[in-house]
Amino acid sequence: MALAHGGNEMEIADLKMQPASILAQQALAELRIRNDTEEAAVRLDAALESDDTSGVDMAVLEKAMETLDHGDPQGATPLIDEALSQPQGNVHGAALHEAGREFQPGTGAQEIVAIVVGAFFVFAGLLTLRPWRRGARV
């Protein structure tokens, strides 16, 4: 099936070794960002043949592949999203697999201690650069 989408055998064999969740996320990115239906189809084919199917609703992913095969990439995108979201406990189709990708600056104890220790070393370094003149006349 994957060869029908333009992939070569070596590429498909390499892709099938990856987890289906990773391949589905890659297919989703191919559709959303690059609008590349061929590459998305290759990734979905490999996801359907992957040995590691944890974290993916394979029935919904198969529906997404069929939708993409019928020439409807806009219809396949929410199905891939759903296939990735449902195993994580979300039944509404919102992308839980994308949660936590926003930058959140660290403000925990480790970061505060690191800042204080860093400031101490900077201050100590500045003190060592200061010329010491005991009894020297200017």
Secondary structure, DSSP 8 states (H G I E B T S, - for coil): -GGGGT--HHHHHHHHTS-HHHHHHHHHHIIIII--HHHHHHHHHHHHH-S--TTS-HHHHHHHHHHHHTT-HHHHHHHHHHHHHGGGT-SS---GGGTT-S-----SHHHHHHHHHHHHHHHHHHHHHS---SS---
